[in-house]
Amino acid sequence: MNKFSNFDIMDLSLQNKKIELIQWLSTLNDQSLIDKLMKLKETEKVDWWHEISIAEKKSIEKGIEDADKGKLTSHSNVKKVYEKWL
């Protein structure tokens, strides 16, 4: 049986690519290219909302809907309920 899954191999390949890019970047002296890479980095930021599951999104949306309707529980009441775990 193979010790590594396909995911592990893909992850390793990705890690190798990252290391290769880091090594290349560390030798780079072209300011304009570095500036372009910085701009690319800024445009590639991922919104966490797109990274969470549908269930998590629905839960957040339900919480916002409840808050908008005034269905809120005070912090002190929540502490009373969960104090044995705090």
N, C-alpha and C positions, 0 to 999 in steps of 0.2 A: 504494500500500500504506500502511495506517495505521501511523504511527510508534509509537503506544502500543497495548499489548495491553489486553484487558479487565482483567487483573490490575493493570496500572499505573493504570488509571482508577479501579478500586475502591480501590487503595491510596491514591491521591490524594484520593479522597472521604473515606476514613477519616482521613487526615492533616488534612483541612480540618475535620472534626468535632472532632478532638482540639484543634486550635487554637481553635476556637469555644468549646469547654468550658474551656480554659485561660483564655481572655479573660474568660469569664463568672465563673469561679472567682476570678480575681484581683480582681474588683469586689465579691465577696460579703462581707457584713458580719454575716450571721446566724450566730451561734455554734452554735445548735442544728442548723442545716442542715449546717454544716461538720462537726460531730460525727457526724451521720448519714452523711455522705459518707465520713468516716474509717472508720466501722464497715462500710460497704459495701465499701470498699477491702480491709479485712481479710478479709472473707468471700469475696472474689473471687480470693484467691491461688490460683494453679494449681500443682498438684503436678507436678513435672517428669516423673514417671513416666508421666503421662497424655499427655505431649507427645512422647515418643520413639517410634520405630518398633517394630513387632513384632520385627523382627530384633535391634534393640538390646536389647529386653526379654529375648529368648531368650538372647542372649549374656551378659547380666548374671546371669540365672537359672542358666545353665550354670556360670559362674564361682563363684557361691555354692555350687552343688551340689558342684563340684570341691573347693572350700575345705572344705566340711563333711566330705568324704571324705578329707581330708588330702592331696589332690593339689595340692601347692603347689610352687613353684619359688622358691628364695631370691633375694633382691635381687642378691646377688653373682653368681649364675649368670646371671641375666637381663642384668646389666651386661656380662658376658663375651660373651654372644651378640650384643648390640646395641651394643657399644662403638664400632664403626666409625661409627655414626650419632649418637653422643652427643658 
